[in-house]
Every structure is written in structure tokens, then in C-alpha cells.
Amino acid sequence: MKISWLKYEKDNKSFRLMQALGFDVFSLSDLDKTDETMRNLIKQNYDTIVLSNEVAGFSEDIIKKYRNNKNIKIVISFSKS
């Protein structure tokens, strides 16, 4: 299983622990590139992608496309604020 976390670069709260532990946390500078970034992660064999709530709002088709796919898991993390 290959997991990635995806957040907005100005978000200093989401996935801090995962980043500190050395996991693959990717920061987006342009939220309009959410779907493109997710496609690239899937091509790199990431089978689980965890999105911050803010980033998930910018995905237009990827979340719908993989909603029922058993091989790719898209997880939306809820904001604590």
C-alpha cells in the first residue's frame, strides 16, 4: 500500500504529524491543479490519497471517478477548526 497526503501549501495544520514522520505529504500551491496532481499520484502507484478538506473542494472529477474503485481509495480528512 502506497499512501499520500495532499494539502494546500498555506495550510500549516493538516498532516503535520505525517510530515514529521517522513510520510509523503504533498503541498499544492495552486488548488486548481488538484485533479492533475491526483492523476499524477495515481500514475506513481499511490493507491490511497488522503486530502485535506480544503483541497477536496477543488477536485471536480477524480473523487467521483474513483468513488467505487476498489484499488484506489480517496479519503477526505475533516477539518478540526
PDB file with SEQRES, HELIX, SHEET and CRYST1 records, atoms N, CA, C and O in Angstrom:
SEQRES   1 A   81  MET LYS ILE SER TRP LEU LYS TYR GLU LYS ASP ASN LYS          
SEQRES   2 A   81  SER PHE ARG LEU MET GLN ALA LEU GLY PHE ASP VAL PHE          
SEQRES   3 A   81  SER LEU SER ASP LEU ASP LYS THR ASP GLU THR MET ARG          
SEQRES   4 A   81  ASN LEU ILE LYS GLN ASN TYR ASP THR ILE VAL LEU SER          
SEQRES   5 A   81  ASN GLU VAL ALA GLY PHE SER GLU ASP ILE ILE LYS LYS          
SEQRES   6 A   81  TYR ARG ASN ASN LYS ASN ILE LYS ILE VAL ILE SER PHE          
SEQRES   7 A   81  SER LYS SER                                                  
HELIX    1 AA1 ARG A   16  ALA A   20  1                                   5    
HELIX    2 AA2 LEU A   31  LYS A   33  5                                   3    
HELIX    3 AA3 THR A   34  LYS A   43  1                                  10    
HELIX    4 AA4 ASN A   53  ALA A   56  1                                   4    
HELIX    5 AA5 ILE A   62  TYR A   66  1                                   5    
SHEET    1 AA1 4 VAL A  25  LEU A  28  0                                        
SHEET    2 AA1 4 ILE A   3  TYR A   8  1                                        
SHEET    3 AA1 4 THR A  48  SER A  52  1                                        
SHEET    4 AA1 4 LYS A  73  SER A  77  1                                        
CRYST1    1.000    1.000    1.000  90.00  90.00  90.00 P 1           1          
ATOM      1  N   MET A   1       0.843  -1.167   0.000  1.00  0.00           N  
ATOM      2  CA  MET A   1       0.000   0.000   0.000  1.00  0.00           C  
ATOM      3  C   MET A   1       0.898   1.242   0.000  1.00  0.00           C  
ATOM      4  O   MET A   1       1.828   1.352   0.799  1.00  0.00           O  
ATOM      5  N   LYS A   2       0.605   2.156  -0.896  1.00  0.00           N  
ATOM      6  CA  LYS A   2       1.360   3.394  -1.013  1.00  0.00           C  
ATOM      7  C   LYS A   2       0.392   4.554  -0.747  1.00  0.00           C  
ATOM      8  O   LYS A   2      -0.569   4.751  -1.490  1.00  0.00           O  
ATOM      9  N   ILE A   3       0.656   5.316   0.315  1.00  0.00           N  
ATOM     10  CA  ILE A   3      -0.262   6.366   0.761  1.00  0.00           C  
ATOM     11  C   ILE A   3       0.375   7.737   0.577  1.00  0.00           C  
ATOM     12  O   ILE A   3       1.569   7.923   0.812  1.00  0.00           O  
ATOM     13  N   SER A   4      -0.449   8.692   0.150  1.00  0.00           N  
ATOM     14  CA  SER A   4      -0.001  10.079   0.077  1.00  0.00           C  
ATOM     15  C   SER A   4      -1.037  10.975   0.753  1.00  0.00           C  
ATOM     16  O   SER A   4      -2.220  10.643   0.830  1.00  0.00           O  
ATOM     17  N   TRP A   5      -0.566  12.096   1.229  1.00  0.00           N  
ATOM     18  CA  TRP A   5      -1.421  13.106   1.826  1.00  0.00           C  
ATOM     19  C   TRP A   5      -1.274  14.363   0.983  1.00  0.00           C  
ATOM     20  O   TRP A   5      -0.167  14.714   0.576  1.00  0.00           O  
ATOM     21  N   LEU A   6      -2.397  15.049   0.718  1.00  0.00           N  
ATOM     22  CA  LEU A   6      -2.396  16.209  -0.164  1.00  0.00           C  
ATOM     23  C   LEU A   6      -3.064  17.374   0.550  1.00  0.00           C  
ATOM     24  O   LEU A   6      -4.204  17.273   1.003  1.00  0.00           O  
ATOM     25  N   LYS A   7      -2.329  18.491   0.642  1.00  0.00           N  
ATOM     26  CA  LYS A   7      -2.846  19.669   1.345  1.00  0.00           C  
ATOM     27  C   LYS A   7      -2.459  20.932   0.608  1.00  0.00           C  
ATOM     28  O   LYS A   7      -1.615  20.904  -0.287  1.00  0.00           O  
ATOM     29  N   TYR A   8      -3.078  22.048   0.985  1.00  0.00           N  
ATOM     30  CA  TYR A   8      -2.748  23.351   0.429  1.00  0.00           C  
ATOM     31  C   TYR A   8      -1.477  23.843   1.106  1.00  0.00           C  
ATOM     32  O   TYR A   8      -1.313  23.663   2.313  1.00  0.00           O  
ATOM     33  N   GLU A   9      -0.575  24.463   0.350  1.00  0.00           N  
ATOM     34  CA  GLU A   9       0.724  24.854   0.903  1.00  0.00           C  
ATOM     35  C   GLU A   9       0.621  25.863   2.049  1.00  0.00           C  
ATOM     36  O   GLU A   9       1.518  25.922   2.890  1.00  0.00           O  
ATOM     37  N   LYS A  10      -0.445  26.653   2.100  1.00  0.00           N  
ATOM     38  CA  LYS A  10      -0.602  27.623   3.178  1.00  0.00           C  
ATOM     39  C   LYS A  10      -1.276  27.028   4.415  1.00  0.00           C  
ATOM     40  O   LYS A  10      -1.452  27.713   5.422  1.00  0.00           O  
ATOM     41  N   ASP A  11      -1.648  25.763   4.334  1.00  0.00           N  
ATOM     42  CA  ASP A  11      -2.270  25.055   5.450  1.00  0.00           C  
ATOM     43  C   ASP A  11      -1.155  24.488   6.327  1.00  0.00           C  
ATOM     44  O   ASP A  11      -0.502  23.511   5.962  1.00  0.00           O  
ATOM     45  N   ASN A  12      -0.948  25.104   7.475  1.00  0.00           N  
ATOM     46  CA  ASN A  12       0.127  24.675   8.372  1.00  0.00           C  
ATOM     47  C   ASN A  12      -0.322  23.665   9.424  1.00  0.00           C  
ATOM     48  O   ASN A  12       0.485  23.222  10.240  1.00  0.00           O  
ATOM     49  N   LYS A  13      -1.597  23.300   9.411  1.00  0.00           N  
ATOM     50  CA  LYS A  13      -2.118  22.408  10.444  1.00  0.00           C  
ATOM     51  C   LYS A  13      -2.320  20.973   9.958  1.00  0.00           C  
ATOM     52  O   LYS A  13      -2.049  20.027  10.698  1.00  0.00           O  
ATOM     53  N   SER A  14      -2.785  20.807   8.741  1.00  0.00           N  
ATOM     54  CA  SER A  14      -3.120  19.464   8.249  1.00  0.00           C  
ATOM     55  C   SER A  14      -1.875  18.607   8.043  1.00  0.00           C  
ATOM     56  O   SER A  14      -0.879  19.056   7.476  1.00  0.00           O  
ATOM     57  N   PHE A  15      -1.953  17.383   8.510  1.00  0.00           N  
ATOM     58  CA  PHE A  15      -0.949  16.342   8.257  1.00  0.00           C  
ATOM     59  C   PHE A  15       0.444  16.673   8.779  1.00  0.00           C  
ATOM     60  O   PHE A  15       1.435  16.162   8.256  1.00  0.00           O  
ATOM     61  N   ARG A  16       0.533  17.514   9.793  1.00  0.00           N  
ATOM     62  CA  ARG A  16       1.847  17.856  10.367  1.00  0.00           C  
ATOM     63  C   ARG A  16       2.553  16.628  10.926  1.00  0.00           C  
ATOM     64  O   ARG A  16       3.758  16.459  10.736  1.00  0.00           O  
ATOM     65  N   LEU A  17       1.815  15.784  11.604  1.00  0.00           N  
ATOM     66  CA  LEU A  17       2.418  14.578  12.187  1.00  0.00           C  
ATOM     67  C   LEU A  17       2.946  13.659  11.087  1.00  0.00           C  
ATOM     68  O   LEU A  17       4.058  13.140  11.184  1.00  0.00           O  
ATOM     69  N   MET A  18       2.149  13.463  10.048  1.00  0.00           N  
ATOM     70  CA  MET A  18       2.580  12.596   8.954  1.00  0.00           C  
ATOM     71  C   MET A  18       3.846  13.144   8.293  1.00  0.00           C  
ATOM     72  O   MET A  18       4.754  12.387   7.950  1.00  0.00           O  
ATOM     73  N   GLN A  19       3.895  14.452   8.121  1.00  0.00           N  
ATOM     74  CA  GLN A  19       5.064  15.081   7.507  1.00  0.00           C  
ATOM     75  C   GLN A  19       6.286  14.945   8.418  1.00  0.00           C  
ATOM     76  O   GLN A  19       7.391  14.689   7.938  1.00  0.00           O  
ATOM     77  N   ALA A  20       6.094  15.113   9.716  1.00  0.00           N  
ATOM     78  CA  ALA A  20       7.196  14.994  10.675  1.00  0.00           C  
ATOM     79  C   ALA A  20       7.746  13.565  10.725  1.00  0.00           C  
ATOM     80  O   ALA A  20       8.931  13.355  10.985  1.00  0.00           O  
ATOM     81  N   LEU A  21       6.881  12.602  10.476  1.00  0.00           N  
ATOM     82  CA  LEU A  21       7.303  11.203  10.482  1.00  0.00           C  
ATOM     83  C   LEU A  21       7.911  10.765   9.148  1.00  0.00           C  
ATOM     84  O   LEU A  21       8.356   9.626   9.009  1.00  0.00           O  
ATOM     85  N   GLY A  22       7.929  11.668   8.176  1.00  0.00           N  
ATOM     86  CA  GLY A  22       8.571  11.371   6.904  1.00  0.00           C  
ATOM     87  C   GLY A  22       7.676  10.761   5.844  1.00  0.00           C  
ATOM     88  O   GLY A  22       8.168  10.272   4.828  1.00  0.00           O  
ATOM     89  N   PHE A  23       6.375  10.781   6.062  1.00  0.00           N  
ATOM     90  CA  PHE A  23       5.456  10.251   5.060  1.00  0.00           C  
ATOM     91  C   PHE A  23       5.344  11.208   3.882  1.00  0.00           C  
ATOM     92  O   PHE A  23       5.782  12.356   3.960  1.00  0.00           O  
ATOM     93  N   ASP A  24       4.757  10.732   2.795  1.00  0.00           N  
ATOM     94  CA  ASP A  24       4.628  11.510   1.568  1.00  0.00           C  
ATOM     95  C   ASP A  24       3.476  12.505   1.669  1.00  0.00           C  
ATOM     96  O   ASP A  24       2.332  12.182   1.351  1.00  0.00           O  
ATOM     97  N   VAL A  25       3.794  13.715   2.115  1.00  0.00           N  
ATOM     98  CA  VAL A  25       2.814  14.795   2.201  1.00  0.00           C  
ATOM     99  C   VAL A  25       3.157  15.796   1.106  1.00  0.00           C  
ATOM    100  O   VAL A  25       4.254  16.353   1.076  1.00  0.00           O  
ATOM    101  N   PHE A  26       2.207  16.013   0.215  1.00  0.00           N  
ATOM    102  CA  PHE A  26       2.406  16.921  -0.904  1.00  0.00           C  
ATOM    103  C   PHE A  26       1.600  18.192  -0.678  1.00  0.00           C  
ATOM    104  O   PHE A  26       0.447  18.136  -0.253  1.00  0.00           O  
ATOM    105  N   SER A  27       2.206  19.328  -0.962  1.00  0.00           N  
ATOM    106  CA  SER A  27       1.558  20.620  -0.793  1.00  0.00           C  
ATOM    107  C   SER A  27       1.263  21.224  -2.155  1.00  0.00           C  
ATOM    108  O   SER A  27       2.130  21.274  -3.028  1.00  0.00           O  
ATOM    109  N   LEU A  28       0.043  21.675  -2.324  1.00  0.00           N  
ATOM    110  CA  LEU A  28      -0.368  22.312  -3.573  1.00  0.00           C  
ATOM    111  C   LEU A  28      -0.274  23.822  -3.449  1.00  0.00           C  
ATOM    112  O   LEU A  28      -0.794  24.404  -2.497  1.00  0.00           O  
ATOM    113  N   SER A  29       0.387  24.457  -4.404  1.00  0.00           N  
ATOM    114  CA  SER A  29       0.427  25.917  -4.412  1.00  0.00           C  
ATOM    115  C   SER A  29      -0.767  26.473  -5.181  1.00  0.00           C  
ATOM    116  O   SER A  29      -1.181  27.608  -4.946  1.00  0.00           O  
ATOM    117  N   ASP A  30      -1.324  25.679  -6.099  1.00  0.00           N  
ATOM    118  CA  ASP A  30      -2.472  26.088  -6.899  1.00  0.00           C  
ATOM    119  C   ASP A  30      -3.559  25.022  -6.749  1.00  0.00           C  
ATOM    120  O   ASP A  30      -3.440  23.927  -7.299  1.00  0.00           O  
ATOM    121  N   LEU A  31      -4.611  25.344  -6.009  1.00  0.00           N  
ATOM    122  CA  LEU A  31      -5.667  24.363  -5.748  1.00  0.00           C  
ATOM    123  C   LEU A  31      -6.416  23.950  -7.006  1.00  0.00           C  
ATOM    124  O   LEU A  31      -7.056  22.899  -7.022  1.00  0.00           O  
ATOM    125  N   ASP A  32      -6.349  24.752  -8.054  1.00  0.00           N  
ATOM    126  CA  ASP A  32      -6.998  24.381  -9.311  1.00  0.00           C  
ATOM    127  C   ASP A  32      -6.313  23.195  -9.978  1.00  0.00           C  
ATOM    128  O   ASP A  32      -6.854  22.630 -10.929  1.00  0.00           O  
ATOM    129  N   LYS A  33      -5.146  22.811  -9.503  1.00  0.00           N  
ATOM    130  CA  LYS A  33      -4.413  21.668 -10.057  1.00  0.00           C  
ATOM    131  C   LYS A  33      -4.597  20.406  -9.217  1.00  0.00           C  
ATOM    132  O   LYS A  33      -3.806  19.468  -9.313  1.00  0.00           O  
ATOM    133  N   THR A  34      -5.642  20.389  -8.398  1.00  0.00           N  
ATOM    134  CA  THR A  34      -5.905  19.240  -7.533  1.00  0.00           C  
ATOM    135  C   THR A  34      -6.082  17.959  -8.333  1.00  0.00           C  
ATOM    136  O   THR A  34      -5.429  16.956  -8.046  1.00  0.00           O  
ATOM    137  N   ASP A  35      -6.963  17.981  -9.339  1.00  0.00           N  
ATOM    138  CA  ASP A  35      -7.213  16.764 -10.126  1.00  0.00           C  
ATOM    139  C   ASP A  35      -5.966  16.306 -10.867  1.00  0.00           C  
ATOM    140  O   ASP A  35      -5.687  15.109 -10.926  1.00  0.00           O  
ATOM    141  N   GLU A  36      -5.227  17.230 -11.423  1.00  0.00           N  
ATOM    142  CA  GLU A  36      -3.992  16.889 -12.143  1.00  0.00           C  
ATOM    143  C   GLU A  36      -2.980  16.230 -11.200  1.00  0.00           C  
ATOM    144  O   GLU A  36      -2.345  15.236 -11.552  1.00  0.00           O  
ATOM    145  N   THR A  37      -2.841  16.792 -10.012  1.00  0.00           N  
ATOM    146  CA  THR A  37      -1.915  16.238  -9.021  1.00  0.00           C  
ATOM    147  C   THR A  37      -2.349  14.838  -8.606  1.00  0.00           C  
ATOM    148  O   THR A  37      -1.519  13.939  -8.472  1.00  0.00           O  
ATOM    149  N   MET A  38      -3.646  14.656  -8.402  1.00  0.00           N  
ATOM    150  CA  MET A  38      -4.148  13.334  -8.016  1.00  0.00           C  
ATOM    151  C   MET A  38      -3.926  12.312  -9.131  1.00  0.00           C  
ATOM    152  O   MET A  38      -3.574  11.166  -8.854  1.00  0.00           O  
ATOM    153  N   ARG A  39      -4.128  12.713 -10.380  1.00  0.00           N  
ATOM    154  CA  ARG A  39      -3.860  11.801 -11.507  1.00  0.00           C  
ATOM    155  C   ARG A  39      -2.390  11.381 -11.512  1.00  0.00           C  
ATOM    156  O   ARG A  39      -2.071  10.212 -11.729  1.00  0.00           O  
ATOM    157  N   ASN A  40      -1.501  12.343 -11.271  1.00  0.00           N  
ATOM    158  CA  ASN A  40      -0.065  12.033 -11.235  1.00  0.00           C  
ATOM    159  C   ASN A  40       0.271  11.082 -10.089  1.00  0.00           C  
ATOM    160  O   ASN A  40       1.086  10.175 -10.261  1.00  0.00           O  
ATOM    161  N   LEU A  41      -0.339  11.276  -8.931  1.00  0.00           N  
ATOM    162  CA  LEU A  41      -0.099  10.377  -7.794  1.00  0.00           C  
ATOM    163  C   LEU A  41      -0.567   8.961  -8.112  1.00  0.00           C  
ATOM    164  O   LEU A  41       0.103   7.990  -7.762  1.00  0.00           O  
ATOM    165  N   ILE A  42      -1.710   8.843  -8.772  1.00  0.00           N  
ATOM    166  CA  ILE A  42      -2.228   7.521  -9.147  1.00  0.00           C  
ATOM    167  C   ILE A  42      -1.284   6.859 -10.155  1.00  0.00           C  
ATOM    168  O   ILE A  42      -1.045   5.654 -10.076  1.00  0.00           O  
ATOM    169  N   LYS A  43      -0.751   7.627 -11.091  1.00  0.00           N  
ATOM    170  CA  LYS A  43       0.215   7.090 -12.056  1.00  0.00           C  
ATOM    171  C   LYS A  43       1.490   6.624 -11.364  1.00  0.00           C  
ATOM    172  O   LYS A  43       2.170   5.724 -11.855  1.00  0.00           O  
ATOM    173  N   GLN A  44       1.819   7.238 -10.215  1.00  0.00           N  
ATOM    174  CA  GLN A  44       3.005   6.857  -9.449  1.00  0.00           C  
ATOM    175  C   GLN A  44       2.695   5.722  -8.473  1.00  0.00           C  
ATOM    176  O   GLN A  44       3.473   5.451  -7.559  1.00  0.00           O  
ATOM    177  N   ASN A  45       1.559   5.064  -8.673  1.00  0.00           N  
ATOM    178  CA  ASN A  45       1.124   3.884  -7.909  1.00  0.00           C  
ATOM    179  C   ASN A  45       0.718   4.176  -6.472  1.00  0.00           C  
ATOM    180  O   ASN A  45       0.770   3.274  -5.636  1.00  0.00           O  
ATOM    181  N   TYR A  46       0.318   5.392  -6.157  1.00  0.00           N  
ATOM    182  CA  TYR A  46      -0.280   5.650  -4.859  1.00  0.00           C  
ATOM    183  C   TYR A  46      -1.697   5.111  -4.916  1.00  0.00           C  
ATOM    184  O   TYR A  46      -2.485   5.517  -5.770  1.00  0.00           O  
ATOM    185  N   ASP A  47      -2.027   4.192  -4.008  1.00  0.00           N  
ATOM    186  CA  ASP A  47      -3.366   3.610  -4.036  1.00  0.00           C  
ATOM    187  C   ASP A  47      -4.296   4.204  -2.989  1.00  0.00           C  
ATOM    188  O   ASP A  47      -5.496   3.929  -2.994  1.00  0.00           O  
ATOM    189  N   THR A  48      -3.749   5.018  -2.090  1.00  0.00           N  
ATOM    190  CA  THR A  48      -4.560   5.727  -1.109  1.00  0.00           C  
ATOM    191  C   THR A  48      -4.108   7.174  -1.081  1.00  0.00           C  
ATOM    192  O   THR A  48      -2.929   7.464  -0.875  1.00  0.00           O  
ATOM    193  N   ILE A  49      -5.057   8.082  -1.292  1.00  0.00           N  
ATOM    194  CA  ILE A  49      -4.757   9.506  -1.281  1.00  0.00           C  
ATOM    195  C   ILE A  49      -5.674  10.160  -0.255  1.00  0.00           C  
ATOM    196  O   ILE A  49      -6.898  10.095  -0.361  1.00  0.00           O  
ATOM    197  N   VAL A  50      -5.060  10.788   0.737  1.00  0.00           N  
ATOM    198  CA  VAL A  50      -5.810  11.481   1.777  1.00  0.00           C  
ATOM    199  C   VAL A  50      -5.744  12.968   1.468  1.00  0.00           C  
ATOM    200  O   VAL A  50      -4.660  13.537   1.341  1.00  0.00           O  
ATOM    201  N   LEU A  51      -6.909  13.594   1.348  1.00  0.00           N  
ATOM    202  CA  LEU A  51      -6.991  15.009   1.005  1.00  0.00           C  
ATOM    203  C   LEU A  51      -7.454  15.819   2.207  1.00  0.00           C  
ATOM    204  O   LEU A  51      -8.322  15.387   2.966  1.00  0.00           O  
ATOM    205  N   SER A  52      -6.868  16.992   2.371  1.00  0.00           N  
ATOM    206  CA  SER A  52      -7.427  17.892   3.375  1.00  0.00           C  
ATOM    207  C   SER A  52      -8.783  18.346   2.850  1.00  0.00           C  
ATOM    208  O   SER A  52      -9.030  18.311   1.644  1.00  0.00           O  
ATOM    209  N   ASN A  53      -9.648  18.767   3.739  1.00  0.00           N  
ATOM    210  CA  ASN A  53     -10.994  19.191   3.366  1.00  0.00           C  
ATOM    211  C   ASN A  53     -10.950  20.323   2.344  1.00  0.00           C  
ATOM    212  O   ASN A  53     -11.750  20.347   1.409  1.00  0.00           O  
ATOM    213  N   GLU A  54     -10.028  21.249   2.517  1.00  0.00           N  
ATOM    214  CA  GLU A  54      -9.895  22.395   1.618  1.00  0.00           C  
ATOM    215  C   GLU A  54      -9.532  21.945   0.198  1.00  0.00           C  
ATOM    216  O   GLU A  54     -10.100  22.447  -0.772  1.00  0.00           O  
ATOM    217  N   VAL A  55      -8.610  21.023   0.074  1.00  0.00           N  
ATOM    218  CA  VAL A  55      -8.184  20.525  -1.233  1.00  0.00           C  
ATOM    219  C   VAL A  55      -9.306  19.730  -1.899  1.00  0.00           C  
ATOM    220  O   VAL A  55      -9.500  19.836  -3.110  1.00  0.00           O  
ATOM    221  N   ALA A  56     -10.037  18.945  -1.132  1.00  0.00           N  
ATOM    222  CA  ALA A  56     -11.106  18.114  -1.685  1.00  0.00           C  
ATOM    223  C   ALA A  56     -12.165  18.955  -2.390  1.00  0.00           C  
ATOM    224  O   ALA A  56     -12.767  18.499  -3.363  1.00  0.00           O  
ATOM    225  N   GLY A  57     -12.397  20.158  -1.921  1.00  0.00           N  
ATOM    226  CA  GLY A  57     -13.380  21.029  -2.542  1.00  0.00           C  
ATOM    227  C   GLY A  57     -12.994  21.461  -3.949  1.00  0.00           C  
ATOM    228  O   GLY A  57     -13.839  21.966  -4.689  1.00  0.00           O  
ATOM    229  N   PHE A  58     -11.751  21.276  -4.329  1.00  0.00           N  
ATOM    230  CA  PHE A  58     -11.284  21.678  -5.654  1.00  0.00           C  
ATOM    231  C   PHE A  58     -11.191  20.509  -6.629  1.00  0.00           C  
ATOM    232  O   PHE A  58     -10.827  20.707  -7.788  1.00  0.00           O  
ATOM    233  N   SER A  59     -11.511  19.307  -6.187  1.00  0.00           N  
ATOM    234  CA  SER A  59     -11.492  18.162  -7.095  1.00  0.00           C  
ATOM    235  C   SER A  59     -12.835  18.077  -7.798  1.00  0.00           C  
ATOM    236  O   SER A  59     -13.877  17.938  -7.157  1.00  0.00           O  
ATOM    237  N   GLU A  60     -12.801  18.162  -9.117  1.00  0.00           N  
ATOM    238  CA  GLU A  60     -14.043  18.143  -9.879  1.00  0.00           C  
ATOM    239  C   GLU A  60     -14.451  16.743 -10.320  1.00  0.00           C  
ATOM    240  O   GLU A  60     -15.637  16.411 -10.307  1.00  0.00           O  
ATOM    241  N   ASP A  61     -13.483  15.921 -10.709  1.00  0.00           N  
ATOM    242  CA  ASP A  61     -13.899  14.630 -11.253  1.00  0.00           C  
ATOM    243  C   ASP A  61     -13.193  13.422 -10.656  1.00  0.00           C  
ATOM    244  O   ASP A  61     -13.718  12.312 -10.738  1.00  0.00           O  
ATOM    245  N   ILE A  62     -12.045  13.598 -10.070  1.00  0.00           N  
ATOM    246  CA  ILE A  62     -11.280  12.445  -9.588  1.00  0.00           C  
ATOM    247  C   ILE A  62     -12.006  11.718  -8.455  1.00  0.00           C  
ATOM    248  O   ILE A  62     -12.084  10.489  -8.456  1.00  0.00           O  
ATOM    249  N   ILE A  63     -12.527  12.459  -7.504  1.00  0.00           N  
ATOM    250  CA  ILE A  63     -13.218  11.818  -6.376  1.00  0.00           C  
ATOM    251  C   ILE A  63     -14.398  10.998  -6.886  1.00  0.00           C  
ATOM    252  O   ILE A  63     -14.599   9.868  -6.441  1.00  0.00           O  
ATOM    253  N   LYS A  64     -15.174  11.542  -7.805  1.00  0.00           N  
ATOM    254  CA  LYS A  64     -16.312  10.804  -8.368  1.00  0.00           C  
ATOM    255  C   LYS A  64     -15.845   9.590  -9.145  1.00  0.00           C  
ATOM    256  O   LYS A  64     -16.444   8.518  -9.052  1.00  0.00           O  
ATOM    257  N   LYS A  65     -14.772   9.753  -9.914  1.00  0.00           N  
ATOM    258  CA  LYS A  65     -14.270   8.666 -10.755  1.00  0.00           C  
ATOM    259  C   LYS A  65     -13.833   7.459  -9.935  1.00  0.00           C  
ATOM    260  O   LYS A  65     -14.071   6.318 -10.333  1.00  0.00           O  
ATOM    261  N   TYR A  66     -13.203   7.701  -8.808  1.00  0.00           N  
ATOM    262  CA  TYR A  66     -12.658   6.599  -8.005  1.00  0.00           C  
ATOM    263  C   TYR A  66     -13.499   6.237  -6.790  1.00  0.00           C  
ATOM    264  O   TYR A  66     -13.066   5.446  -5.953  1.00  0.00           O  
ATOM    265  N   ARG A  67     -14.682   6.800  -6.684  1.00  0.00           N  
ATOM    266  CA  ARG A  67     -15.554   6.544  -5.526  1.00  0.00           C  
ATOM    267  C   ARG A  67     -15.830   5.059  -5.320  1.00  0.00           C  
ATOM    268  O   ARG A  67     -15.810   4.580  -4.186  1.00  0.00           O  
ATOM    269  N   ASN A  68     -16.084   4.336  -6.384  1.00  0.00           N  
ATOM    270  CA  ASN A  68     -16.416   2.915  -6.281  1.00  0.00           C  
ATOM    271  C   ASN A  68     -15.281   1.992  -6.715  1.00  0.00           C  
ATOM    272  O   ASN A  68     -15.484   0.786  -6.851  1.00  0.00           O  
ATOM    273  N   ASN A  69     -14.099   2.541  -6.931  1.00  0.00           N  
ATOM    274  CA  ASN A  69     -12.947   1.746  -7.337  1.00  0.00           C  
ATOM    275  C   ASN A  69     -12.345   1.069  -6.106  1.00  0.00           C  
ATOM    276  O   ASN A  69     -12.037   1.736  -5.118  1.00  0.00           O  
ATOM    277  N   LYS A  70     -12.181  -0.231  -6.163  1.00  0.00           N  
ATOM    278  CA  LYS A  70     -11.642  -0.965  -5.014  1.00  0.00           C  
ATOM    279  C   LYS A  70     -10.125  -0.888  -4.923  1.00  0.00           C  
ATOM    280  O   LYS A  70      -9.555  -1.237  -3.889  1.00  0.00           O  
ATOM    281  N   ASN A  71      -9.455  -0.435  -5.988  1.00  0.00           N  
ATOM    282  CA  ASN A  71      -7.998  -0.369  -5.997  1.00  0.00           C  
ATOM    283  C   ASN A  71      -7.449   0.988  -5.580  1.00  0.00           C  
ATOM    284  O   ASN A  71      -6.320   1.073  -5.097  1.00  0.00           O  
ATOM    285  N   ILE A  72      -8.226   2.046  -5.758  1.00  0.00           N  
ATOM    286  CA  ILE A  72      -7.809   3.401  -5.402  1.00  0.00           C  
ATOM    287  C   ILE A  72      -8.755   3.914  -4.330  1.00  0.00           C  
ATOM    288  O   ILE A  72      -9.974   3.876  -4.493  1.00  0.00           O  
ATOM    289  N   LYS A  73      -8.186   4.391  -3.238  1.00  0.00           N  
ATOM    290  CA  LYS A  73      -9.002   4.926  -2.142  1.00  0.00           C  
ATOM    291  C   LYS A  73      -8.723   6.418  -1.999  1.00  0.00           C  
ATOM    292  O   LYS A  73      -7.574   6.834  -1.851  1.00  0.00           O  
ATOM    293  N   ILE A  74      -9.782   7.214  -2.044  1.00  0.00           N  
ATOM    294  CA  ILE A  74      -9.681   8.654  -1.833  1.00  0.00           C  
ATOM    295  C   ILE A  74     -10.360   8.937  -0.511  1.00  0.00           C  
ATOM    296  O   ILE A  74     -11.535   8.621  -0.327  1.00  0.00           O  
ATOM    297  N   VAL A  75      -9.616   9.538   0.416  1.00  0.00           N  
ATOM    298  CA  VAL A  75     -10.131   9.811   1.755  1.00  0.00           C  
ATOM    299  C   VAL A  75     -10.073  11.328   1.978  1.00  0.00           C  
ATOM    300  O   VAL A  75      -9.059  11.971   1.706  1.00  0.00           O  
ATOM    301  N   ILE A  76     -11.181  11.883   2.479  1.00  0.00           N  
ATOM    302  CA  ILE A  76     -11.221  13.305   2.787  1.00  0.00           C  
ATOM    303  C   ILE A  76     -11.113  13.475   4.287  1.00  0.00           C  
ATOM    304  O   ILE A  76     -11.924  12.951   5.050  1.00  0.00           O  
ATOM    305  N   SER A  77     -10.098  14.216   4.695  1.00  0.00           N  
ATOM    306  CA  SER A  77      -9.862  14.471   6.116  1.00  0.00           C  
ATOM    307  C   SER A  77     -10.703  15.676   6.548  1.00  0.00           C  
ATOM    308  O   SER A  77     -10.734  16.697   5.862  1.00  0.00           O  
ATOM    309  N   PHE A  78     -11.367  15.549   7.665  1.00  0.00           N  
ATOM    310  CA  PHE A  78     -12.193  16.654   8.169  1.00  0.00           C  
ATOM    311  C   PHE A  78     -11.338  17.666   8.883  1.00  0.00           C  
ATOM    312  O   PHE A  78     -10.361  17.320   9.548  1.00  0.00           O  
ATOM    313  N   SER A  79     -11.709  18.905   8.742  1.00  0.00           N  
ATOM    314  CA  SER A  79     -11.003  19.996   9.388  1.00  0.00           C  
ATOM    315  C   SER A  79     -11.324  19.995  10.879  1.00  0.00           C  
ATOM    316  O   SER A  79     -12.451  19.707  11.282  1.00  0.00           O  
ATOM    317  N   LYS A  80     -10.320  20.322  11.694  1.00  0.00           N  
ATOM    318  CA  LYS A  80     -10.520  20.369  13.145  1.00  0.00           C  
ATOM    319  C   LYS A  80     -11.038  21.715  13.613  1.00  0.00           C  
ATOM    320  O   LYS A  80     -11.458  21.849  14.763  1.00  0.00           O  
ATOM    321  N   SER A  81     -11.014  22.732  12.729  1.00  0.00           N  
ATOM    322  CA  SER A  81     -11.474  24.043  13.161  1.00  0.00           C  
ATOM    323  C   SER A  81     -12.923  24.264  12.865  1.00  0.00           C  
ATOM    324  O   SER A  81     -13.460  25.328  13.172  1.00  0.00           O  
TER     325      SER A  81                                                      
END                                                                             
